[in-house]
């Protein structure tokens, strides 16, 4: 499922759109020229790539998201867990906390999430 994996420039480009959508494709070209020093053709190539992947659409020169940034990040996270930790959140947390100590605030937030989502 490569659809929701983005390279660094794809992610920066997507973030630019999410921050400003809906945005005209002409304005997007100007923003990309300023932000990335891209030519018009580069912007349209990148836009087509992300539209073909179902993340954005360009209808009559107006670019909008087909998926919200937050939903996209959730899908990326799920995909990462599935591919790297066989879908196991506990395995991920165990690996993460081997090298990173959780703050008291983080522990409380995780506990709150667990309490909110307990099956019962």
Residue pairs with C-beta under 8 A, 6 or more apart in sequence:
1 79
3 53
3 54
4 53
4 55
4 72
4 75
4 76
4 79
5 76
5 79
6 14
9 36
9 46
10 46
10 49
10 50
12 35
12 36
13 32
13 36
13 46
13 47
13 50
14 50
14 55
14 56
14 69
14 72
15 69
16 28
16 31
16 32
16 35
17 23
17 28
17 50
17 56
17 63
17 65
18 65
18 68
18 69
20 27
20 28
20 31
21 63
21 64
21 65
22 62
22 63
22 64
23 31
23 62
23 63
24 61
24 62
24 63
25 43
25 44
25 47
25 58
25 61
25 62
25 63
26 61
28 43
28 47
28 63
29 40
29 43
29 44
32 38
32 42
32 43
32 46
33 39
33 40
33 43
36 42
38 46
47 56
47 58
47 63
48 58
50 56
51 57
51 58
54 66
54 67
55 65
55 66
55 67
55 72
56 63
56 64
56 65
56 66
57 63
57 64
57 66
67 75
78 87
81 87
81 88
81 89
81 92
84 92
85 91
85 92
85 95
102 110
